[in-house]
């Protein structure tokens, strides 16, 4: 019987998160070290939409999330 694959740890998810590379990520989000919007929900900061890279995020892809601007809209709907 194959071994069950362990779910990724929070550290793995933070390491793989690309939120900090997004054009919408700003000084406020950087200071707050905000990441993982698809899991943790929208930003506490005021954001201007300058582009979104959620669709190319390895975390979102691994979890099967679809959508964009999780930093503005909130966490992904889990299926």
N, C-alpha and C positions, 0 to 999 in steps of 0.2 A: 504494500500500500504506500503511495507517495506521501511524503511529509507535507503537512499543511504549510502554506506560505505565511510567514508572520506578517501582520499588518505593519506598514511603515511607522516608525516612531515619530513623535513630534519633531525631534531633531533632524530626521531624514527629510521630513516635509519642509521644514524651514530651509534646509540646505538646498533643496531642489526648487524652491520658490523663486520666481523671476519678477515678482512685483517691483522690486527696487530698480529694475532695468526699464520699467515702463515710462513712456513719455509723460504720463499723468502723475506719476509719483513726484512729490514736491518736497520742499524743505521741511514743512510741517510733518509729513509722513516719515521723512528721514530721521528727524529728531525723535519721533515717537517709536522708531524702529518697527513700524507697522509692516506686517507681512501676512500672507495666507488669507486674503480677503475672501476667497472662495470657501474657506472653512470658518473663519472667525467673524465675518460680516463686514459691513462697510466702514469706511474710515471715519474717524472723529474729526478729521481736518476738512476744511473747505477745499474742494478740488475743481479744477478746470479740466475739461476733457481735451487732451492733446493727442489722443491715440490710445489704443488698448492692445495689449499682447496676451490677454487671458487665453485666447484660442491656441496659442503656441506653448502654453505652460505645461511642463511635464507633470506637475501635481494634478492639475485639472484633467489632463488627458488620462493619467493613471486611474483617477477616480471616476472617469466617465462623465465629468461635468461638461455642460455646454452653457454658453452664455458669454457675456462680455461685461466689462466695467463692474466687476464684483466690488471694487473699492467704493463705487457710488451706489450701486443697486442692492448690495448685501450678498450674503453667502448663497452658494449654489443650492438648488433644490436637489436633495438626495433621492435617487430613484430606488 
